[in-house]
Amino acid sequence: MSLPDADAVKKIRNAGVVGKKALELALTLIEPGSTMLSVATAIESMIRESGLVPSFPLNLSVNSEAAHYTPSINDKKAFHTGDVVKVDIGASDDGYCSDNALTLEVGETGKHSDLIDASKEALKSALKVIRPNVPVSKIGAKIEEVITSFGFRPVKNLGGHGIGRNDLHSSIFIPNYNDLNMTTIEPGSLVAIEPFASTGIGMIHNGQPGNIYMLDGPRIDKSGLFFREFNTLPFASRWLQGKVDNPEKMLRESLARKEIMTFPVLREHSGSLISQAEHTILVMSDDVIVTTI
């Protein structure tokens, strides 16, 4: 794998800075009674006002949901005291993306602080392990060690991932436990590390679609709209407002033609709570750059 040039590194860093600011903004907006749609609109608007675009729709996943829910066009869902909310967002600068996440408890009752700390501390420990040519299983082993020390289980069928240009999930997978995989992190890699901790069995399954879509690989985009507006990055159904007359109809028809795919909400298999923490890391030959800190 070749190292990114200076221009690419600059854009990767910039995407990380804006992604971090978006996550920080979420902390000021999410409170009992605030709606998911208002939070998503404000955060995604801030990213666009910075001159970048969201690298994917703001994910707001509550309690047993691990990922992949974003508000729909007329969403009325609101946050409630005690909700365990995973906030996952990133920014894209010319296709160079960031991806970062945190977990918060709405109303800050403190009831779930240990669960939130489990994923947060696991991420901190993983960042100390990652370096050029380290096996992914070594990172996973450290994540598992920290999460289990808090009395929880890592989610075994979710993990970190590589990030390519206009490709949020490239081939490399970084487990949240020691899966004995000796694949290494090569210099030049941009990766996301994202520990998930569970109060249950530590497995997720696919639920209903979560209002997030993406071009379906090599399928033909008949209108040209999706690629022109979103390239190959995920997008939200509400982002089509003002671009087409009937977004929901267009999405239904495009799904039927297999031009696009939809992301299901990922749910903890036993209905238990999940926490998440995530950073984006650029691994160079002699340096490890956490872009979202």
C-alpha positions as CSV (number, residue, x, y, z in Angstrom):
1,M,0.0,0.0,0.0
2,S,1.4,3.4,-1.0
3,L,1.5,6.3,1.4
4,P,-0.9,9.2,0.8
5,D,0.7,12.3,-0.6
6,A,0.8,15.7,1.2
7,D,-2.5,16.9,-0.3
8,A,-4.3,13.7,0.7
9,V,-2.9,13.9,4.2
10,K,-4.1,17.5,4.5
11,K,-7.6,16.5,3.4
12,I,-7.7,13.5,5.7
13,R,-6.7,15.7,8.7
14,N,-9.2,18.3,7.8
15,A,-12.0,15.7,7.6
16,G,-11.0,14.5,11.0
17,V,-11.1,18.0,12.5
18,V,-14.6,18.7,11.2
19,G,-15.8,15.3,12.2
20,K,-14.6,15.9,15.7
21,K,-16.4,19.3,15.8
22,A,-19.6,17.6,14.6
23,L,-19.4,15.1,17.4
24,E,-18.8,17.8,20.0
25,L,-21.8,19.7,18.7
26,A,-24.0,16.7,19.3
27,L,-23.1,16.7,23.0
28,T,-24.6,20.2,23.3
29,L,-27.8,19.4,21.3
30,I,-29.0,16.0,22.6
31,E,-31.2,16.4,25.7
32,P,-34.5,15.1,26.9
33,G,-37.2,16.2,24.5
34,S,-34.9,17.2,21.6
35,T,-35.8,15.5,18.3
36,M,-33.5,13.3,16.3
37,L,-34.4,15.3,13.2
38,S,-33.4,18.7,14.7
39,V,-30.1,17.3,15.9
40,A,-29.3,15.6,12.6
41,T,-30.2,18.7,10.6
42,A,-28.0,21.0,12.8
43,I,-25.0,18.7,12.8
44,E,-25.0,17.9,9.1
45,S,-25.6,21.6,8.3
46,M,-22.5,22.5,10.4
47,I,-20.4,20.1,8.4
48,R,-21.6,21.6,5.1
49,E,-21.1,25.2,6.4
50,S,-17.4,24.2,7.0
51,G,-17.0,23.5,3.3
52,L,-17.1,19.7,3.6
53,V,-19.9,17.2,3.4
54,P,-21.0,14.5,5.8
55,S,-19.2,11.2,4.9
56,F,-22.5,9.5,5.9
57,P,-25.8,10.5,7.6
58,L,-25.7,11.2,11.3
59,N,-26.3,7.8,13.1
60,L,-28.4,8.1,16.2
61,S,-28.8,4.6,17.6
62,V,-30.7,4.2,20.9
63,N,-30.3,1.6,23.7
64,S,-30.2,-1.9,22.0
65,E,-29.5,-0.3,18.6
66,A,-25.8,-0.4,17.7
67,A,-25.8,1.6,14.4
68,H,-27.5,2.6,11.2
69,Y,-30.5,4.7,12.3
70,T,-30.9,8.2,10.9
71,P,-34.0,10.3,11.1
72,S,-36.5,10.1,8.1
73,I,-37.9,13.1,6.3
74,N,-40.7,13.8,8.8
75,D,-39.3,11.9,11.8
76,K,-40.9,12.8,15.2
77,K,-38.7,10.7,17.4
78,A,-37.3,12.4,20.5
79,F,-34.7,11.6,23.1
80,H,-35.8,10.6,26.6
81,T,-34.0,10.7,29.9
82,G,-31.9,7.5,30.4
83,D,-31.6,6.7,26.7
84,V,-28.2,5.3,25.8
85,V,-27.4,7.1,22.5
86,K,-24.7,6.2,20.0
87,V,-23.7,9.3,18.0
88,D,-21.7,8.4,14.9
89,I,-20.7,10.9,12.2
90,G,-17.9,11.9,9.9
91,A,-16.9,14.5,7.3
92,S,-15.6,14.1,3.8
93,D,-13.1,16.4,2.1
94,D,-12.9,15.6,-1.6
95,G,-13.7,11.9,-0.7
96,Y,-11.2,11.7,2.1
97,C,-13.3,10.7,5.1
98,S,-13.4,10.7,8.9
99,D,-15.6,8.5,11.1
100,N,-16.0,9.0,14.8
101,A,-18.5,8.1,17.5
102,L,-19.3,8.4,21.1
103,T,-22.0,7.2,23.5
104,L,-24.0,9.4,25.9
105,E,-26.8,8.9,28.4
106,V,-29.6,11.4,27.9
107,G,-30.1,13.4,31.0
108,E,-26.8,12.1,32.5
109,T,-28.4,10.0,35.3
110,G,-25.1,8.1,35.6
111,K,-26.9,4.8,35.5
112,H,-25.0,3.5,32.4
113,S,-21.7,5.3,32.9
114,D,-19.8,2.0,33.3
115,L,-21.1,0.7,30.0
116,I,-20.2,4.0,28.3
117,D,-16.7,4.0,29.9
118,A,-16.1,0.4,28.8
119,S,-16.1,1.3,25.1
120,K,-14.4,4.6,25.7
121,E,-11.5,3.1,27.6
122,A,-11.2,0.2,25.2
123,L,-10.7,2.7,22.4
124,K,-8.0,4.6,24.3
125,S,-6.2,1.3,24.9
126,A,-6.5,0.3,21.3
127,L,-4.9,3.5,20.2
128,K,-1.9,2.6,22.2
129,V,-1.5,-0.7,20.4
130,I,-2.0,0.4,16.8
131,R,1.1,1.0,14.8
132,P,2.4,0.0,11.3
133,N,2.3,-3.8,10.7
134,V,0.5,-4.7,13.9
135,P,-1.9,-7.7,13.6
136,V,-5.6,-6.7,13.8
137,S,-6.1,-9.5,16.4
138,K,-3.7,-7.7,18.8
139,I,-5.9,-4.7,18.6
140,G,-9.0,-6.8,19.1
141,A,-7.4,-8.6,22.1
142,K,-6.8,-5.3,23.9
143,I,-10.4,-4.1,23.2
144,E,-11.8,-7.4,24.5
145,E,-9.5,-7.2,27.6
146,V,-10.7,-3.8,28.6
147,I,-14.4,-4.3,27.9
148,T,-14.5,-7.6,29.9
149,S,-12.7,-5.9,32.7
150,F,-15.7,-3.6,33.1
151,G,-18.0,-6.7,33.3
152,F,-19.4,-6.4,29.7
153,R,-19.0,-8.3,26.4
154,P,-17.5,-6.9,23.2
155,V,-19.8,-7.1,20.2
156,K,-18.1,-9.8,18.2
157,N,-19.8,-9.3,14.8
158,L,-19.1,-5.6,14.7
159,G,-15.7,-4.0,14.5
160,G,-13.4,-1.4,13.0
161,H,-12.7,-1.0,9.3
162,G,-10.5,0.5,6.6
163,I,-11.5,3.7,5.0
164,G,-10.7,4.5,1.3
165,R,-11.4,7.5,-0.8
166,N,-15.2,7.7,-1.2
167,D,-15.3,4.2,0.4
168,L,-16.3,4.3,4.1
169,H,-15.8,0.5,4.6
170,S,-12.8,-0.8,2.7
171,S,-11.6,-4.4,3.0
172,I,-9.7,-4.6,6.3
173,F,-11.8,-5.6,9.4
174,I,-10.6,-4.8,12.9
175,P,-12.3,-7.1,15.4
176,N,-13.4,-6.2,18.9
177,Y,-12.0,-9.4,20.3
178,N,-9.0,-11.7,19.7
179,D,-10.1,-13.6,16.5
180,L,-6.5,-14.8,15.9
181,N,-6.4,-12.9,12.5
182,M,-2.8,-12.0,11.7
183,T,-3.7,-9.5,8.9
184,T,-1.6,-6.4,9.6
185,I,-2.2,-2.7,9.4
186,E,0.0,-1.6,6.5
187,P,1.6,1.8,6.4
188,G,-0.6,4.2,4.4
189,S,-3.8,2.7,5.9
190,L,-6.7,4.9,7.1
191,V,-8.7,3.0,9.6
192,A,-11.5,3.4,12.1
193,I,-11.3,1.7,15.4
194,E,-14.7,1.3,17.1
195,P,-15.2,-0.8,20.2
196,F,-18.8,-1.8,21.0
197,A,-19.6,-3.0,24.5
198,S,-22.8,-4.9,25.4
199,T,-24.7,-5.8,28.5
200,G,-25.9,-8.9,26.7
201,I,-24.4,-11.7,24.6
202,G,-22.4,-9.4,22.4
203,M,-24.0,-10.2,19.0
204,I,-26.1,-8.1,16.7
205,H,-28.6,-8.8,14.0
206,N,-30.2,-6.9,11.2
207,G,-33.4,-5.0,12.0
208,Q,-35.6,-2.8,9.8
209,P,-34.1,-0.3,7.3
210,G,-32.8,2.8,9.0
211,N,-33.3,5.5,6.3
212,I,-29.7,5.2,5.0
213,Y,-28.9,4.3,1.4
214,M,-25.9,3.8,-0.9
215,L,-25.3,3.0,-4.6
216,D,-25.3,-0.8,-5.0
217,G,-21.8,-1.5,-6.3
218,P,-21.6,-1.6,-10.1
219,R,-25.3,-1.3,-10.6
220,I,-26.4,1.4,-13.1
221,D,-27.6,4.7,-11.6
222,K,-30.3,5.4,-14.2
223,S,-30.9,9.0,-13.2
224,G,-27.3,9.8,-12.4
225,L,-28.6,11.7,-9.4
226,F,-27.1,9.5,-6.7
227,F,-23.6,9.4,-8.0
228,R,-23.6,13.1,-8.8
229,E,-24.8,14.1,-5.3
230,F,-23.3,11.5,-3.1
231,N,-20.7,9.6,-5.1
232,T,-20.3,6.1,-3.5
233,L,-20.9,7.3,0.1
234,P,-24.0,6.6,2.1
235,F,-26.8,9.1,2.1
236,A,-30.1,9.8,3.9
237,S,-33.6,9.7,2.4
238,R,-34.1,13.3,3.7
239,W,-31.1,14.5,1.7
240,L,-33.2,14.1,-1.5
241,Q,-35.6,16.8,-0.4
242,G,-35.5,19.7,-2.9
243,K,-33.6,17.5,-5.4
244,V,-36.6,15.3,-6.6
245,D,-40.3,15.8,-6.4
246,N,-41.0,12.6,-4.5
247,P,-38.0,11.2,-2.7
248,E,-39.7,8.2,-1.1
249,K,-41.1,7.1,-4.5
250,M,-37.7,7.5,-6.2
251,L,-36.1,5.4,-3.4
252,R,-38.6,2.6,-3.7
253,E,-38.2,2.4,-7.4
254,S,-34.4,2.6,-7.3
255,L,-34.4,-0.2,-4.6
256,A,-36.6,-2.3,-6.8
257,R,-34.2,-1.9,-9.7
258,K,-31.3,-2.7,-7.4
259,E,-29.5,0.6,-8.2
260,I,-29.2,1.3,-4.5
261,M,-29.1,-0.6,-1.2
262,T,-30.4,0.2,2.2
263,F,-28.7,-0.2,5.6
264,P,-30.6,-2.1,8.3
265,V,-30.6,-0.9,11.9
266,L,-28.2,-3.2,13.8
267,R,-29.7,-4.5,17.0
268,E,-28.2,-6.3,20.0
269,H,-29.4,-9.9,19.6
270,S,-30.7,-10.2,23.2
271,G,-32.2,-6.7,23.3
272,S,-29.5,-5.5,25.7
273,L,-27.8,-2.2,25.8
274,I,-24.8,-1.2,23.6
275,S,-22.2,1.5,23.9
276,Q,-19.7,2.6,21.2
277,A,-16.6,4.8,20.8
278,E,-14.7,5.5,17.6
279,H,-11.8,7.4,16.1
280,T,-10.2,7.6,12.7
281,I,-6.5,6.8,12.5
282,L,-4.0,7.4,9.7
283,V,-1.1,4.9,9.9
284,M,2.1,6.1,8.3
285,S,5.5,4.5,8.1
286,D,6.8,6.2,11.2
287,D,3.8,7.9,12.7
288,V,0.2,7.2,13.8
289,I,-2.1,10.2,13.4
290,V,-5.5,10.1,15.2
291,T,-7.4,12.5,13.0
292,T,-10.5,12.9,15.1
293,I,-8.8,13.9,18.4
